[in-house]
């Protein structure tokens, strides 16, 4: 298993991490790993949503240039 060293972590953040770890009955390292795992899962889900929305936008129908407006066609049809 790899070791990760993080520099320049603000003291306030370390205090909050320690308090959270204590509340969850975990070590500081275990709490940081749990938070990182959750953040990675959320980031992966968010990226999947972005990819899905991009795919939907690419498939969206766009009428060709010079095509008549659909509202005009509906009005013409109703007036018949």
Backbone bond lengths (Angstrom), bond angles and torsions (degrees), N, CA, C in turn:
res aa  C-N    CA-C-N  psi(-1)  N-CA   C-N-CA  omega(-1)  CA-C   N-CA-C  phi
1 X - - - 1.450 - - 1.521 108.47 -
2 X 1.296 116.33 140.38 1.460 121.88 -176.73 1.531 111.09 -79.63
3 X 1.315 114.37 158.69 1.458 121.59 175.71 1.519 107.59 -113.21
4 X 1.312 115.69 136.24 1.455 121.43 -178.32 1.518 108.42 -120.24
5 X 1.313 116.14 125.37 1.460 121.40 177.34 1.524 107.78 -109.99
6 X 1.323 115.24 133.34 1.466 119.98 -179.71 1.516 108.02 -121.30
7 X 1.309 115.92 126.83 1.464 120.85 -178.39 1.518 111.23 -99.52
8 X 1.304 114.69 158.86 1.466 123.72 172.61 1.524 113.50 57.51
9 X 1.315 116.25 40.35 1.456 120.22 175.23 1.529 106.94 -79.06
10 X 1.317 117.84 126.69 1.466 119.81 -179.26 1.535 111.36 -59.98
11 X 1.333 115.85 142.33 1.470 120.81 -178.51 1.520 111.50 -57.10
12 X 1.320 116.91 -40.82 1.465 120.54 -179.80 1.524 111.15 -60.24
13 X 1.334 117.04 -39.21 1.456 120.55 179.29 1.526 110.83 -66.87
14 X 1.324 116.29 -41.65 1.467 120.06 178.72 1.523 109.64 -62.63
15 X 1.322 117.28 -42.02 1.469 120.95 178.32 1.521 110.74 -61.37
16 X 1.323 116.63 -42.74 1.469 120.36 179.13 1.525 110.82 -66.21
17 X 1.314 117.16 -39.79 1.472 120.76 177.52 1.524 110.84 -63.73
18 X 1.322 116.20 -43.38 1.478 119.95 178.97 1.523 110.76 -62.39
19 X 1.329 117.02 -42.91 1.460 120.53 179.74 1.528 111.10 -64.05
20 X 1.322 116.50 -41.53 1.455 121.07 178.70 1.525 110.73 -65.59
21 X 1.331 116.33 -42.35 1.462 120.97 178.34 1.530 110.43 -61.97
22 X 1.309 116.28 -42.56 1.465 120.91 179.31 1.529 109.91 -62.92
23 X 1.337 116.77 -43.55 1.465 120.89 179.78 1.525 111.83 -64.60
24 X 1.308 117.08 -31.89 1.470 121.97 -179.71 1.534 112.05 -92.54
25 X 1.309 116.18 1.37 1.468 123.04 -178.61 1.534 111.26 56.02
26 X 1.322 113.72 49.22 1.471 121.52 177.83 1.507 108.99 -126.57
27 X 1.320 114.10 162.76 1.458 118.41 170.76 1.522 107.85 -75.75
28 X 1.323 116.06 163.69 1.463 120.07 178.44 1.528 110.03 -59.17
29 X 1.326 116.64 -43.42 1.471 120.61 179.81 1.526 111.43 -62.41
30 X 1.336 117.07 -43.53 1.464 120.55 -179.44 1.531 110.20 -64.65
31 X 1.326 116.64 -37.34 1.462 119.64 179.33 1.519 111.42 -67.52
32 X 1.308 116.90 -42.53 1.469 120.44 178.79 1.525 109.99 -63.76
33 X 1.311 117.95 -40.48 1.468 121.21 178.46 1.529 109.92 -64.09
34 X 1.330 117.77 -42.21 1.465 120.96 178.93 1.533 110.66 -62.81
35 X 1.323 116.94 -42.56 1.466 120.44 178.85 1.528 111.36 -66.18
36 X 1.309 117.16 -41.07 1.464 120.23 178.12 1.523 111.09 -63.90
37 X 1.321 116.35 -41.87 1.466 120.04 179.19 1.529 110.48 -62.02
38 X 1.325 116.48 -45.12 1.463 120.12 179.55 1.531 110.69 -63.09
39 X 1.323 116.64 -41.83 1.467 120.36 179.19 1.531 110.87 -63.74
40 X 1.320 117.34 -39.22 1.468 120.06 178.95 1.522 111.69 -66.72
41 X 1.331 116.80 -40.29 1.464 120.28 177.67 1.524 109.74 -62.56
42 X 1.325 116.76 -46.62 1.465 120.43 -179.78 1.529 111.17 -63.42
43 X 1.313 117.16 -40.89 1.471 120.66 178.98 1.522 110.72 -63.97
44 X 1.325 116.77 -40.64 1.458 120.95 178.46 1.519 110.84 -63.95
45 X 1.345 116.81 -42.89 1.466 120.51 178.04 1.529 111.20 -64.50
46 X 1.312 116.20 -41.67 1.467 119.86 179.65 1.524 110.56 -63.84
47 X 1.314 117.34 -40.95 1.467 120.42 179.09 1.524 110.69 -65.99
48 X 1.339 116.90 -37.79 1.467 120.22 177.35 1.523 110.20 -63.63
49 X 1.328 117.56 -39.64 1.465 120.89 177.70 1.528 111.01 -64.93
50 X 1.314 116.77 -42.20 1.466 120.57 178.41 1.526 109.83 -61.88
51 X 1.324 116.87 -44.04 1.464 120.60 179.17 1.524 111.31 -62.42
52 X 1.340 116.65 -40.42 1.454 120.60 179.31 1.530 110.82 -65.09
53 X 1.321 117.32 -44.87 1.461 120.22 178.12 1.522 111.77 -63.13
54 X 1.326 116.77 -38.41 1.466 119.50 176.58 1.530 110.91 -62.72
55 X 1.327 116.06 -41.74 1.469 119.80 179.16 1.523 110.54 -64.17
56 X 1.320 116.91 -40.12 1.468 120.52 178.69 1.525 109.97 -64.54
57 X 1.322 116.72 -43.95 1.469 119.72 179.16 1.526 111.85 -62.13
58 X 1.322 117.06 -37.72 1.465 120.10 -179.70 1.524 111.42 -67.22
59 X 1.341 116.70 -31.30 1.462 120.31 -178.27 1.518 113.28 -87.70
60 X 1.305 116.61 -7.67 1.462 120.51 -178.22 1.527 109.60 -60.87
61 X 1.324 115.28 136.65 1.463 120.36 -178.45 1.523 110.04 -73.59
62 X 1.291 115.48 132.57 1.460 120.92 172.01 1.527 106.71 -125.60
63 X 1.299 116.12 125.21 1.471 118.66 -177.94 1.529 110.38 -66.37
64 X 1.302 115.93 149.82 1.463 119.32 178.73 1.527 111.25 -65.01
65 X 1.300 115.78 157.47 1.471 120.60 179.40 1.520 109.41 -60.53
66 X 1.319 115.32 135.70 1.458 120.74 178.43 1.516 114.16 85.77
67 X 1.327 117.83 -1.18 1.467 120.23 178.75 1.522 108.91 -71.11
68 X 1.331 117.72 144.77 1.463 120.28 -179.05 1.539 110.63 -68.07
69 X 1.318 115.15 152.32 1.456 121.42 178.89 1.529 109.35 -70.15
70 X 1.310 118.40 135.08 1.457 121.64 -176.57 1.525 112.19 -63.70
71 X 1.322 117.73 -31.57 1.469 119.40 178.84 1.530 110.49 -66.48
72 X 1.301 116.96 -36.99 1.470 120.16 176.98 1.522 110.84 -65.27
73 X 1.324 115.77 -41.29 1.466 119.31 178.95 1.522 110.85 -64.82
74 X 1.319 117.98 -38.48 1.461 121.07 178.13 1.532 111.07 -65.75
75 X 1.322 116.54 -43.21 1.478 119.35 178.04 1.519 111.68 -60.50
76 X 1.329 116.29 -44.27 1.452 120.97 179.14 1.537 110.45 -60.56
77 X 1.314 115.60 -41.97 1.456 120.07 -179.06 1.525 111.57 -66.43
78 X 1.314 116.54 -39.51 1.469 120.56 -179.70 1.532 111.74 -70.52
79 X 1.297 117.20 -29.23 1.458 120.63 -178.52 1.525 112.24 -78.15
80 X 1.281 119.14 -9.58 1.458 122.30 179.46 1.490 111.74 -71.58
